[in-house]
Each structure stands twice: as structure tokens, then as C-alpha cells.
Amino acid sequence: MFPSCYSKPGDSGSKRMSFTRIFLGVFVVYMCHTAWVLYGFLNTKPCDKGKGEQCITSYLADRPILQLSVFTCLVPEESPLHLLLTVDPFDPHSAFEKQVNVSLPEETRANGSLHAVVYLHKAGVSPLEDHRGVHHVAPLTTYTTPRHTAAPSSALRQQGSYRLEALVSHWKPHLSITVLSTDFPFNKAGLPSDLRRHMRVFPDGRKTTYLPLLLVDQLSVGARDLLEVSSSARHLPLTVSYRGASLQSFRFWIHLQDLVHSLRQFGFPEENIDEIKETLRGSNLYLLILTALVTALHLICEFLALKNDITSWRKKKSMAGMSRRTVVWRCLGTLLVFVHLLEDTSLLVLLPVGLGACVEVWKVFKVFKIHVHLKSYRPIMHVSKLDEAERKTAEYDSQASRYLSYLVFPLCVGGVVFSLVYLRYKSCYSWLINILLTGVYALGFLSMVPQLFINHKLRAVDHLQGTVLMYRGVNTLLWDLCSSISCLSSSDRVSLSHQLFCFRDELFFFLYLYQRRHYAHKARLREAGSKSKKVKTQ
């Protein structure tokens, strides 16, 4: 099934190829396993009594008369319940949306919390006395920092640093309820694990029945929807909505809520989680699967590019043809992104970015020929001299950078002036990091200009790592295509210039491909000419 990983002891190229094949083989196995899991997720087989299987039937199959009751309380199972909404009779197949005003207790107005308790029970029976009723507890408040208007840039000199604000109780204006409305019989031996914790079963004569599966959608409220709970607010609006769900949709929402919970456990900030929630709410299952495949392809291309980049730079002895300023610009850009992410980003995101920053710093030492040695436990730096080819490359590099500065410096000055006059930031540090990061994102693609200029002067591209550039070029092209498609499918109006702006990096990548084809062809002609001259002289 997999290619042979055998290699001769002296063939290092075969070893590298074997490692790449092993990694790709593991990736293919993982994707096949994921596809198999998704297939089972989308095609859950119903129980067949004719084959002697033990089935668990739905309580809704007998068409009972149900009632939906929504209560509020301060602490679930400890404080008294206050009735908020009653739907009698309740039809699991009919969607509805109701607006209610919630009376806030004094404890909630004093920066406290409030919960909603949703009961689904028999009509005419108290939910606390119905042993076949189900309930679900959902918080109506959450604690986050208040969204005050940031201080203007003229006041940056007066504020010196950013003051951390206390967490304040905020109101969730939406309560979305979902019930599995299909009468699906499950096989007791093959019950999906994601439904076990939501399912309650009871014996009903000779058969086993499961109670209605109730779920409160926690993805329906984003950070921008939250309302700050003030001490003077006596009532707050709440939209209670309901919709039935099929088995696939119900399991889909369970997995999405588990995903959001896992992201919080990994330390992702609420701003990033809110963006993910908006993406999940506005997408269907197949689009999310496509997004996951694109992300997996992006990660594997990034890994292979990093691996080949480190391998080629370790073997590089001469820095002829390499642009020093391109390497330094890439290093500074990566370090700025890493410093920016240090503020409030999870370790899961920081680790790969930090690894990339370390590699870029190491490449700066390599391109400037800086060697660090330990002598008596003291680091000693030694800088090697440049040879003739490297000095010629440095001249071309400075010449290209001088031409590029005529364009970059006015843009940078204009951006700084614009940010000081029209934009607002929390502190001077925040302004500095954001303006530098904006410059990296907006003008980072220009860092390839000196390298392309050196290639043009030397009429060669052999000094570059073609495999690394190919991986990164395909990776960037794939990512920009997805960004452009998301702009087209977005509800907001996005200009054509913004969609085309996504492909700015590809312009330089195609220029490199042209140089690679053009100069490689000329190199082959020169090599063929030199061989023919040798043959004639012999």
C-alpha cells in the first residue's frame, strides 16, 4: 500500500525522500480514517428488529401531548424557579420564535448571573413531578470585559499603559432550543457515543424507549450580541426560538459545541472563538468538510516547506545570490506577528509561530555569516568575510532596496499619520505593535523584490530553494483562493479590487516562475555550448 522506505546507507537523498513518504503516508491514513468517521456520522443505520437486534425506540413515536416550559433561576438545582414561558401544546415538528421580557433579580443586577432551565414534559403535569420529562440548563449571562470606546490617539501620551478592566456580567439576548424531532430507532449495541450523554432511557413493557433529546444551542450568541447588565436595568429582552432537527443535524451541533468547548480549554481568546462560531453558524456540513480538507492541505504544505527550508539552509555554504534584506524583513515580520500573538493567544497557535520565528532568526545568522562559539562558557561571535560573488550580491541587494525605499517610505509615513489622526488605540504599545503589524501585512509581499532583482542581475535562480518556494507558492495560492471565495459568498459587499488584492503575493511568485524557466533555459544552452566546444577542441 505504501511506497518502500528502504534506502542505502550512503544515500541521504533517499532517506529524506523516505521520511517525506512516511509523513505523506501517515497523512493519507489519517484523512481516510476521518472520511470513514464522517461517512458513519452521515449514515447512521436504524435498528432492524427483523434481524434480532435490540432496539431503543423514540418516546415521540407514540405522539404524546407535550408541553415546553422555560424557567429562570440564579443557581441551578439550588435556587427557586421563576416561570418565563410556556408552550402548550408543544409540537416538536413546528418551529416558533417568541419575544419575552425577563425580570432581573437584584443579585443579577449586582454583577451576578442568571440561568434558563428548559423543561420538556407531559402537558398538564408539573415538570418537577413528571419522571419522563427532560430538562436542559443554559446560562443567560456571561462574564466579559465591557466594550467601552477606546481612548483617542491624542490621549495616548497621558495613558502610558493599558489598564486591565474587571469582568462584567453581560446578557445573552437569544435562547435557541433544539429537539431531535425524528422517530429514529437506535441499535442498543451500536448507539453513537456522542448521543449517550444526552439520552435517558426507560423500560416500557417489552421495549426500551429513550426520552426526547433536548439541546440548547450555545453557538447562536456572539460577542457582538451581548448586552451589558447595568444595575438600573429591571428587565431585558430575550428571544426564545425553537426548531426541530434531524439526526445528522442534531449530532452535527453536538460536535460543534464540543469543538468550541475544546477551544476554550486550549486557551483560545473569546474574540477568535466568536469568529469561529460565526463561521460555523453560517456554513453547512459539506462546506465545513471542504474547509477542513483545505486546512489540512495548508498544514502539510507548510510543514514540508519548513522541513525543506531547514535542510537546504543547513547545507548552504555560499550566500551568493541570496538577498540579505529579504531574509531580515521576513525575520522581523515573523517576530512582530509572534509578539502580537503573545498578548492573548493560545499556546496551540503560539508554538508553530514561535518555531517559525526561531528558524528565521537562525537564517539571519546564516546569511550574515555570524558564528557563535562558546569559550570558557562565554559566547564569542565571529563574522566571516564575504567572497567576490557574495559582495556582488550585496551590491545588487542594496541597489534594489534603494529603489524600493522610494515607494515604501512615503507609504509608511502616510500610514503612520493616518493612524495617529483617525484611529484609536488602547496605549502607545498597542499603537506601535499594530502599526508595525499593519506594515508587515500590507507591504510584506514587497520583500521579494530585492531577491527578484538579484535574480535578474545574476541571470540565475539556482541559489534559491525551488522546492520550498513551490510549497509556499501553492500554499499561498490555495489560501488566497479560499479567501476570495469567502469574500464572494459573504453577505457584506466586497469590492472587486479587494478580491484581486488577495492575489498580490502570487504576482511575485509567477515572476519567480518566469525567471526560473527563462534563466534555466539559458543555462542549459550555455552548458550545451560549452560541451560542444570541448568536443571540438578534443
N, C-alpha and C positions, 0 to 999 in steps of 0.2 A: 504493500500500500504506500509506504513511504520510500523516498529515494535512499540509496545506500549511503551510510555515513562513514564508510571505511575510507581512510586516507593513508598515504605513505608517510613514514616518519619525517621525511625531509620536505614534504610538500606542504608549506604553510598556507598557500592559496587554497588547497583542497580542504584544509582544516577550517579556514574561515568560511568557505562555501558550505561545509558540513554543518557548522554552527547556525548559519542562516537558514539552511534547510530544516534543521531540527526546530528552530523557532517558528518557521512558517508552518511546519507540520503540526506543532502544538496549537498554533492559532487556528488552523483549519479544523482540528479536532474539537476545539472549544466552540467554534462557530457552528459546527454540525450538531454538537450537543445542545447548544442554545436553540437551534432551529427545531430539534426534536422536542424540546421542552415547550416551545411556542406552539408546535403542532398539537401536542397533548392539551395545551391550555385552550386552544381554539376548538378542539374537537373532543369534548368530554362525552363519553359514551353513556347513555342512560342504562339503568338496570333492566335486565330481562328476566322476568320470573319464569319464563318457559325453560330457561337453561338451569334452573335450580339456584339462582343467585339470591342472596339475602338482600332485600331492597329496603330502602328508607324513603317513604313517600312523604309528600308535602302536606302540611296541615291545611293549606289553602285549597287542596284538591276537593275537600268536602264543602266548599263555598260557605264558610261560616260568616255570620254577620259581625263585623269588626268595628272597632272604634279607635281613633287616634287621639291621644291626649298628650299635650305638651305642658310641662310644669317648669317652674324656675325655683332654684334653691341656692343658698350660699355655699354649703358644703354637702356634696352628695352623700346620702345614706346617714346623715347626721342632723341636718337642719330641716325644718318643716318645708313642705312643698306648697307652692302657690300656683293655682291653675292659670294658664296663659291662653290656651287654645284647645278646642275640642272639635273634631270632625266625626260626625255620627249621622249616617253610617259611612264607613270608610271603604272605598273601592280601590284595591291595590293596582288596578289597571287604569285608573283615571288620574291624570296629573292635575295639580292645582297650585295656586300661589296666593297667599293671604298676607295682608299688612296688619300688624298689631303694634300697639304701644306697650312697652314693658315698663312697669313701675320699678324704679331702682331703690333698693333698701339703703339705709343710711350707711351701712358698712361698705357697700359697693361704691357709694359716692365718696367715701373717705379712702380712696385708692385701694379698694377691695376687689374681690372677684365675684362672678355670678355664673351659674351653670344652668343648662337646659337639660331636662330629663324627659325623653320621648318614650311614651308607652304605646304599645300596640296590643290591644286586649279585646275580649268579648264585649259587645255592645250591652249596656245596661248593668255591667258588673264593674265594681271598683278595680282599678288597675293593681291596687295593693292586695286584693283578695283573689285575683284571677291567677291560678297556678300555671295556666298555659299562655300567659301573656309574656311578651318580651319587652325589654327597655334598653335604651342607649343613652349614655351621659355625654354631653358635649359642652365645652366651655364657651360661654358667650363673651368673655373678656380675655384679653391677653396683655402682657406687660411688655412695653417697648418704650424707647425714648421719644419724647414729643417732637413733632415736626415743626419747629419754630423757623422763622425766616432767618437765614444766616446773616451775620454782620456784614455790612458793606466793606469794600476793599479799602475805603478811606479810613476805616476804623481798625485796620489790621495792626497798625503801629501801636494802638492803645491796648489791644488784647494780647499780648505776647504769646499765649499758648491756648490750646483748645481745652475747655473745661468739660469734663465728663458730666452728663446730666443724669439725674436719677430716673429710674424706670417708673412709668406712669401707666395706670390701667387704661386700656383702650377697648372700645366696643366693637363687636363683630355684627354688622347690620344684616347678615344673611344666615339663615339656618336651612340647609338643604338636606332633605330626608330621602332616603332610597330604600326600597324593599325589593327583594327578589320576587318578581310577580309571576314567574313561570312555574308551573307544576312539574318540576323536574325530579324524577325518581333516581336516587343515588344508589350505587352498589356499596354495601357496607364495607366490603374488603378494599374497594378502590376509592374511598372518599378522599377528595382533594385536601391536602394538608392546610391550604390557606383558608378553607371554609370550616375547619374543625373548631377553631376558637370562637366563631360566630354562630355555631349551631348548637341548639338544645333539642334533644330527642327524648321521647317518652313512649312506653309501650301502649298500644291501642288495640287490645284484643290479641289477634294473631299477627298483627303487623306492627312495624315500628314507624313512627311518624316524627318528622322534625318540624319545629315551630318556625314561623316566618323569620327570614333572615333580614335584620334591620341594620342599617348603616347610615351614619350622618357624615355627609361629605365635608371634609376639612379643607379641601382644595378650592372651595368656592369663594373664599375671602382672601384678598390680597392685602399687602401692607398699605396700599393707597386707599383702600376702602375703610380702613379703621377710623373710628371717631374717638377722640379723647374724652374720657369721662370726667366731667368737672363736678365740683361739689355743689353747684347750683342746679344741675340737671336732675329734674324729678322723673322724667320719662324719656325714653329713647326709642326710635322706631326699629322694628325688626320685621324682615321679610321671611316668612316661612313658606317654603316651596317643597313640593313632592313630585317625584316621578318614579314609575316602575322601571325595573332593569331586567335585562335578560341575564342568563348565567354568565356569558362571556363578559358583558359589561360590568356585572357585579364583581367578578373576580379581578377584572382589569382595574377597577377603582380601589380594591383592597391592596393590590400590588403597588399602585401609585402612592397611596397614603403610607404604606410601609417604606417606600423609597424616600419620601420626604422626611419621615421619622429617622431613617438611617443617615440622611444628610445632616440633620441636626445633631445626631450623635457624633458624627465625624467633625463637627465644629464649623460647618458652613454658616456664614452670616445670613441673617434673615433677608437681606436685600437680594442675595443670589438665590435663595430658596424661593422668594417671591417670583423672580423671573422664571425659574423652572416651573413653578405652579401655573403661571400664566401660559407657558408653552404647553404644558400637559393638558390644561383645560381646553385649549383651542385646537387640539390635534386629535386625530383618531388613532386607532391602534396601529394601522398599517403605516401611517406616516411616522409614528414613533419607532417602529421597527426599522424603517429606512434610515431614520436619524441615528439609531444605534449602530447600524452597519457602517454608515459614513464615519461615525466617531471611531469605531474600531479600526477602520482602514486608515484614518488620520493618525491614530496612535501607533500603529505598526509602521507606517511610513516615517513618522518622527523618530521612532526607536532605531530603525535601520539607518536613517540619516545620521543620527548621533553616533551610532556604533562605527559606521564607515568613516565619519569625520575624525573621530579619535584615532582610529587605526592609521589613516593617511597622514595625519599631522605627527604622529609618533615616528613615522618613517621619513618624514621630510627633513632633509639635511640643508638644502639651499632654499632661501626665501626669495629667489629671483622670480619676478612676475607676480608676487603677492603684494596687494595693497595694504600697507600698514594702517592707513586711516579707516579703511573699510572694517578691518578687524577691531580697531579701537572703538569705532562707532557702534558696532554690533555688541561689543562688550559693555559699553556704557548703557546702551539701550536695555540690555538684559538685566543689568544691575538695577536700573531705575524701576523696571517692572517688578523686580523682586522686592525692592524697598517699599514700593507702593502696596504690594500684596501683604507685606508684613503687618499692616495696620489691623485688618480684620478679615483674615482668610484662613481657611482650614489648613492643617498640615498636609492633607492629601494633595492639595494644589501647590503648596509651597515646595514640596520635595522635588518634583521634576523641574520646576523653575529654578530652584537653587542649584540643582545639578547642572543645568544648562549654563548658569552664571559662572560656576566654577570652571567649566570647560572653556568658556570664553576668556576668562582671566588667564588660564593656562596658555591659550593660544596667543594672547598678547605677549607673554613672556617668550614664547617660541619665536614670534615674528620679529621681535626686537633683539633676539639672541641674548636674553638675560638668563644667566645661570646662577643658581643659588646653591652654595655648598656650606656644610656645617664644619667648622674648625674650632675645636675645643668648646663644643656646644654653643657656638656663636655663628649666626648666619652671615655668610660673606657673599656678596653679589659681584658677578663678573659679566661684563658685556663684551661679546666677541665683535671683531671688526667685520665690516661688510666687504665682500669681494666686488669685482668690477660690475658684474651683472646685477648684483643687489643695489649698488649705488646708482646704476642707471634706472632701475625700477623705482628707487626712492625719488629721483628727479621727476620722473613721469607722474608719480603719485602726488607730489607737491604741486605740480603744474595743473593736474586735474582738480585738486582741492581748491586751488586759487580761482579757477574758472567757476567752480561750483559755489564758492563763497559769495560771488556777485549776486546769485539768486537766493541763497539760503539766509544770509544775514538780514536783508530787508524784510523777508517773511517772518523771521524770528522777532525782530524789533516790532513789527506791526502786530504780531500775536501777543507780545507782552503788553503793549499799550492797550490793545483791545480788552485783554483780561483785567487790567487794572481799572479800566473805566467802566466796563459794562458787566463784569461777572463778580460774583461774591463767593468768598471762601471763609472757612472756619478760623484759620490762623495763617500766619506768614509761612509756616512749614507746609501747610496744606496747599497754599498758593504755589510755592516753589515746586513741590513734587508734581502737582497737577500740570503746571505749565511746561515742565520738563518732559513729563509723560506725554502730553499732547504733542510736543515737538517730535518725540520719538515715533508716535503712531502716525502723525501726519507726514513727516519728512524722512521716516526711516527707509523708505524704498529708494531714496536718492543715495544711500550709502553704497550702492553697487556701481554708481557712476565712475568713481576712480578706478575700480577694477576693470570695467569695460574699456576705459580709456587706456589703461596699461596693456590690455589685450590687443587693442588696436595699434598701439605703438610697436609692440613686440611682434605683432603678426603671429601670435601663438596663444593657445589655451591649454597646453599640456601641463602647466604648473597648477591648474585647478583640479579639484576633485569632482570629476564628472558624475560619478555615481551619487555623491552627496547632493549635488545641485539638481540632479534628476529627481531624487526622492523628495526634496523640498519643493521643487517646482510643481510636481504632480500634487503634492500635499496642499500647497497654496492654491493651485487652480481648483482642486476639488472643494476646498473650504470656501473660496470666493464664489463658486457656482452655487453652493448651498446658501450663502448669504444673499446673493442676488435673487434666488428663487424665494427666499423668505421675505425679501422686500416686495416682490411682486404679489405674494399671497397675503401680505399684511393688510389689515383694514385701513391703516394710515396711508395717506397719499405720499408716495416716494417718487422723487423726480428721476428722469432718465439719467441725468448726469450723476446722481448719487449711485445708481445701479452700475453705471460704467466705471465709477470711481473705485469699485471693488476690485477691478481687474488692472489696477495700476502696476502692481508687482509683476504681473505676467508680461508686461511690455519689456522689462529688462530681461526677464527670463527668455523670451523669444529672441531678443537681441543677442544673448549669450548663445542660443542655439544656432543663430545665423553665423556668429563668429566661429563656433565650433565646426560647423560644416565647411565654411569658406576657408579658414586657415588650415584645417586638417587636409583639405583637398590640395591646397598649395604645398603643404609639407610633403604630401605623397608625391607630387610632381617633382619637387626638388630632390627627394630621395631617389626617385626613379632616374632623374637626370644624372645624379652623382654616380649611381650604379652603372649607367651606360658609359659614362666617361671612364670609369675604372676598367670596364671590359675593353674599351677601345685602346687604352694605354697598355693593357696586358697583351 
